[in-house]
Amino acid sequence: MFIKNAWYVAARLEEVTDKPLGRQICGEKIVFYRGKENKIYAVEDFCPHRGAPLSLGFIEDGNLVCGYHGLVMGCDGKTISMPGQRVRGFPCNKSYSVIEKYGFIWVWPGEQHLATEDDLPVLEWAESKEWAYGGGLFHINCDYRLMIDNLMDLTHETYVHANSIGQKEIDEAAPTTRVDGDHVITERHMKNIYAPPFWQMALKGNNLATDVPVDRWQICHFHAPSNVHIEVGVAHAGHGGYHAQEDKKVSSVVVDFITPETETSHWYFWGMARHFQADNAELTAQIKEGQGKIFSEDLDMLEQQQQNLLRYPNRKLLMLNIDAGGVQARKVIDRLISLEQVQNIASDQIPSVNLQ
């Protein structure tokens, strides 16, 4: 089950240009395309004629054309025309609310009339010249909630990412977790330690010494429906850690938009927004490459974990103190899904009125 009445990242802007893009999101097959005036649209990826995927078609005069028999689909889900046919009685497709913002294409899989731009997350780093961003996309064959668990408990860094961002001090610093409505925060602070390889590279990129002790922080923020943003960084020890002056630290936000595809797969839009040396394109590329390698290390672990869970569906998993962030995030998800189900039942029970 998924939260449907929410905005999800569906694609990066460069994925939808002059050709349609088919993507399954929250169990729904959707085709994204650019219509008239280059505006983005999304409709159900299903031709009402013979069921062919509309994403295998093409764009002509701003309209989506089925690549099987030439049916022309409108942005509202209504068939516009088809060679040699009258289309007045053709069934409608579902259409979706979509928005281009922050360098992404967002989709609302649920009730279209409930979608408002005000419900999009506010991403300060995406609209400020003081920040630089680089990222990518992975398709991962596991339940999207396993990725949320992974990102809300960074204890695994010591083991999965031993050669990049992991270090034994992570195990030694107990995390704390709190909940504020639909927002879950888990944080960990480490004082007077030495930076692991990735952070040594970042310090060097900001013209800071790499061979001195640092204070390190990890503050994980879960936001419904399935986004995790992690404030991370290191500062030269004794200068205030997270609150240190800009010339004493390197700080970033690890950006994770986790978009469910099916019950056992998801689209993972990853990246890092950096608040130092924002104009340094070479450093942006270097950090993106490093982050890509780090995130790819999670991929095999998560996919193998999913297979184990499917193989042993009745085995109960342990919930430890380090799991608190993921556990609380799942509670938020479950509560919002239950609320949607109640609302859907209530709307189905509203009697129709015959005005004739």
VOGU-3710 file (C-alpha; in Angstrom, 3 decimals, decimal comma):
1> mfiknawyva> 0,000/0,000/0,000  1,131/3,526/-0,757  0,216/7,074/0,168  -1,453/8,303/-3,021  -2,460/11,854/-2,176  1,047/13,288/-2,129  3,740/14,596/-4,472  6,419/12,154/-5,630  9,461/12,821/-7,772  8,635/11,063/-11,045
11> arleevtdkp> 11,633/11,977/-13,175  14,531/14,322/-13,653  13,881/17,085/-16,178  16,333/15,680/-18,707  14,440/12,369/-18,806  11,412/13,913/-20,514  12,383/15,853/-23,613  11,011/15,130/-27,108  9,868/11,580/-26,369  7,301/10,216/-23,887
21> lgrqicgeki> 8,541/8,470/-20,752  6,720/5,531/-19,196  7,163/4,992/-15,488  5,273/2,991/-12,882  4,660/4,929/-9,663  2,755/3,662/-6,637  1,585/0,727/-8,733  0,182/2,936/-11,516  1,516/2,918/-15,091  1,941/6,546/-16,152
31> vfyrgkenki> 3,284/8,186/-19,291  4,909/11,626/-19,041  5,350/13,864/-22,069  5,813/17,458/-23,154  2,840/18,921/-24,972  2,154/22,351/-26,379  4,452/25,127/-25,152  6,715/22,409/-23,745  4,381/21,884/-20,783  4,602/18,564/-18,956
41> yavedfcphr> 1,563/16,256/-18,841  0,862/12,790/-17,469  -1,851/10,276/-18,298  -2,422/6,569/-17,749  0,028/4,588/-19,901  -2,696/2,580/-21,645  -4,203/3,022/-25,080  -8,001/2,601/-24,820  -8,044/0,917/-28,233  -5,964/-2,251/-27,659
51> gaplslgfie> -4,127/-1,588/-24,416  -0,729/-0,760/-25,898  1,556/1,441/-23,755  1,223/5,033/-24,913  4,826/5,555/-23,810  5,874/3,573/-26,920  4,333/6,293/-29,073  5,497/9,758/-30,049  4,666/13,460/-29,799  3,106/15,241/-32,773
61> dgnlvcgyhg> 1,854/18,832/-32,719  1,998/18,752/-28,929  -0,210/15,651/-28,668  0,599/12,119/-27,537  0,162/9,606/-30,360  -0,074/5,859/-29,774  2,659/4,028/-31,662  0,386/1,055/-32,435  -2,573/2,415/-34,445  -2,171/6,198/-34,258
71> lvmgcdgkti> -4,746/7,075/-31,589  -4,204/10,655/-30,379  -4,585/11,073/-26,634  -5,391/14,416/-25,004  -3,712/15,717/-21,855  -7,044/15,318/-20,017  -7,199/11,590/-20,799  -9,792/11,969/-23,556  -9,117/10,584/-27,027  -8,808/13,419/-29,565
81> smpgqrvrgf> -8,774/11,422/-32,784  -7,818/8,185/-34,507  -7,312/7,535/-38,218  -10,548/6,384/-39,855  -12,480/6,209/-36,560  -15,063/8,147/-34,615  -13,762/8,524/-31,067  -16,682/10,157/-29,269  -17,536/7,026/-27,260  -13,962/6,057/-26,368
91> pcnksysvie> -13,374/5,616/-22,604  -11,243/8,171/-20,814  -7,833/7,569/-19,295  -6,872/8,800/-15,861  -4,864/12,014/-15,978  -2,487/13,193/-13,280  -1,401/16,476/-11,750  2,233/17,176/-12,582  4,598/20,028/-11,753  8,109/20,939/-12,864
101> kygfiwvwpg> 10,080/22,392/-9,977  13,498/22,187/-8,326  14,917/20,342/-11,341  12,436/17,461/-11,055  9,076/16,423/-12,468  6,596/15,729/-9,670  3,416/13,678/-9,900  0,370/13,302/-7,636  -0,899/9,701/-8,082  -4,061/10,221/-6,042
111> eqhlateddl> -7,162/12,377/-6,361  -6,291/15,112/-8,835  -8,594/17,714/-7,286  -6,646/17,472/-4,003  -3,272/18,346/-5,571  -1,920/21,820/-4,846  1,557/23,224/-5,398  1,527/24,399/-1,779  1,996/20,771/-0,724  5,345/20,452/-2,510
121> pvlewaeske> 8,322/20,310/-0,138  10,332/23,522/0,255  13,889/22,895/-0,976  16,042/25,874/-0,067  19,140/24,404/-1,672  17,428/24,104/-5,058  16,733/27,834/-5,396  19,851/29,436/-3,932  23,135/30,246/-5,682  24,886/29,567/-2,381
131> wayggglfhi> 24,240/25,845/-2,875  25,487/23,373/-5,485  23,751/20,108/-6,325  24,659/16,918/-8,147  22,752/13,656/-8,210  21,449/10,660/-10,109  18,830/7,929/-10,282  18,835/4,231/-9,370  16,111/1,645/-9,880  16,185/-0,669/-6,858
141> ncdyrlmidn> 14,327/-3,957/-6,476  13,198/-3,630/-2,885  10,316/-2,234/-0,867  10,752/1,552/-0,677  10,390/1,347/3,098  13,607/-0,680/3,325  15,415/2,288/1,785  13,802/4,597/4,332  14,974/2,250/7,117  18,464/2,348/5,627
151> lmdlthetyv> 18,629/6,141/5,524  17,111/6,707/8,953  19,670/4,392/10,600  23,183/5,324/9,464  24,822/2,766/11,748  25,250/0,632/8,629  27,828/3,098/7,280  30,521/1,511/9,456  30,084/-1,759/7,574  28,540/-1,146/4,155
161> hansigqkei> 30,583/2,004/3,484  33,764/1,143/5,382  36,071/2,683/2,756  34,255/5,976/2,228  32,058/7,419/5,003  32,070/4,627/7,574  34,007/4,677/10,850  33,765/2,879/14,190  32,845/6,085/16,029  29,390/5,916/14,429
171> deaapttrvd> 28,662/2,789/16,468  29,863/4,506/19,617  27,600/7,584/19,311  24,001/6,719/20,196  21,362/8,378/17,990  18,324/10,232/19,301  14,920/10,273/17,595  11,939/12,583/17,870  8,677/13,017/15,973  7,004/16,277/14,978
181> gdhviterhm> 3,727/15,472/13,233  4,623/13,746/9,956  8,280/14,712/10,372  10,724/12,239/11,985  14,213/13,394/13,021  17,078/11,095/14,005  20,443/12,643/14,795  23,912/11,599/15,828  26,884/13,790/16,794  30,508/12,646/17,045
191> kniyappfwq> 33,161/14,834/18,635  36,934/14,970/18,284  37,320/12,195/15,713  39,183/11,924/12,428  37,284/12,346/9,185  36,769/9,264/6,962  38,011/9,366/3,323  34,957/11,021/1,756  34,960/13,845/4,264  38,706/14,294/3,950
201> malkgnnlat> 38,108/14,885/0,248  35,385/17,426/1,077  37,604/19,251/3,573  40,378/19,448/1,003  37,872/20,755/-1,543  37,039/23,602/0,842  40,727/24,359/1,497  40,597/23,005/5,065  43,109/20,769/6,819  42,354/17,050/6,630
211> dvpvdrwqic> 44,798/15,758/9,275  43,206/17,350/12,346  40,341/16,114/14,574  36,807/17,055/13,545  33,312/17,101/14,957  30,855/15,213/12,724  27,058/15,276/12,529  24,270/13,313/10,847  20,716/14,641/11,147  18,181/12,519/9,252
221> hfhapsnvhi> 14,816/14,041/8,359  11,953/11,858/7,131  9,107/13,708/5,431  5,966/12,015/4,168  5,293/10,415/1,825  8,805/8,954/1,425  11,532/11,602/1,366  14,656/11,540/3,521  17,003/14,517/3,675  20,119/14,198/5,806
231> evgvahaghg> 22,134/17,131/7,106  25,738/15,949/7,193  29,138/17,490/7,655  32,337/17,873/9,618  33,953/20,871/11,285  37,395/21,306/12,757  37,029/20,150/16,356  36,323/22,738/19,018  34,632/25,275/16,736  31,007/24,422/17,429
241> gyhaqedkkv> 30,418/21,353/15,279  27,142/21,753/13,389  27,038/25,444/14,382  30,648/26,202/13,374  31,442/29,144/11,127  31,484/28,457/7,388  35,275/28,761/7,185  35,710/25,933/9,697  33,440/23,259/8,224  32,012/21,468/5,218
251> ssvvvdfitp> 28,246/20,920/5,334  25,799/19,328/2,932  22,338/17,836/2,627  22,090/14,274/1,329  18,972/14,364/-0,845  16,869/11,191/-1,100  13,567/11,115/-2,976  12,260/7,555/-2,755  9,399/6,910/-5,179  7,594/3,548/-4,908
261> etetshwyfw> 7,180/1,591/-8,137  5,674/-1,675/-6,876  5,480/-3,361/-3,473  9,042/-4,623/-4,006  10,720/-1,945/-6,152  11,271/1,784/-6,205  12,925/4,687/-7,998  15,706/6,265/-5,954  16,558/9,877/-6,828  19,760/10,582/-4,916
271> gmarhfqadn> 22,073/13,548/-4,641  23,987/15,924/-2,440  23,370/19,641/-2,000  26,548/21,394/-0,878  26,855/24,670/1,021  30,526/25,373/0,255  32,467/26,103/-2,933  29,150/26,284/-4,783  30,784/27,555/-8,004  33,346/24,748/-8,168
281> aeltaqikeg> 31,982/22,502/-10,939  34,937/20,127/-10,670  34,234/19,554/-6,971  30,535/19,012/-7,747  31,456/16,283/-10,234  33,911/14,725/-7,790  31,355/14,616/-4,982  28,664/13,258/-7,317  30,974/10,444/-8,368  31,791/9,660/-4,731
291> qgkifsedld> 28,145/9,732/-3,686  27,164/7,507/-6,589  29,663/4,874/-5,476  28,463/5,103/-1,878  24,793/4,725/-2,799  25,555/1,832/-5,147  27,049/-0,019/-2,176  23,584/-0,004/-0,572  21,898/-1,389/-3,668  23,031/-5,020/-3,475
301> mleqqqqnll> 22,473/-5,185/0,285  18,899/-3,911/-0,002  17,959/-6,125/-2,931  19,343/-9,214/-1,191  17,535/-8,197/1,999  14,272/-7,986/0,036  14,778/-11,491/-1,350  15,418/-12,843/2,151  12,235/-11,214/3,465  10,217/-12,708/0,621
311> rypnrkllml> 11,772/-16,104/1,270  10,949/-15,991/4,988  7,752/-13,927/5,232  6,816/-15,165/8,704  10,096/-14,424/10,451  9,852/-11,550/12,887  12,575/-8,905/12,718  14,193/-7,278/15,734  13,533/-3,626/16,523  16,486/-2,048/18,331
321> nidaggvqar> 17,160/1,466/19,552  19,071/2,251/16,353  15,919/1,410/14,350  13,794/4,110/15,988  13,918/6,520/13,028  12,739/3,915/10,532  10,099/2,560/12,913  8,632/6,019/13,475  8,716/6,802/9,752  6,740/3,612/9,057
331> kvidrlisle> 4,194/4,623/11,672  3,679/7,924/9,867  3,261/6,106/6,539  0,798/3,588/7,997  -1,250/6,332/9,647  -1,507/8,379/6,441  -2,450/5,315/4,377  -5,167/4,426/6,896  -6,472/7,997/6,797  -6,681/7,891/2,993
341> qvqniasdqi> -8,561/4,597/3,125  -11,124/6,035/5,549  -11,562/9,111/3,341  -11,993/6,939/0,241  -14,652/4,826/1,959  -16,480/7,957/3,097  -16,465/9,454/-0,403  -17,725/6,186/-1,914  -20,678/6,249/0,491  -21,829/9,722/-0,478
351> psvnlq> -25,118/9,165/-2,365  -25,319/10,404/-5,919  -28,008/12,962/-6,764  -30,123/12,631/-9,865  -30,726/16,152/-11,129  -33,008/15,127/-13,982
//
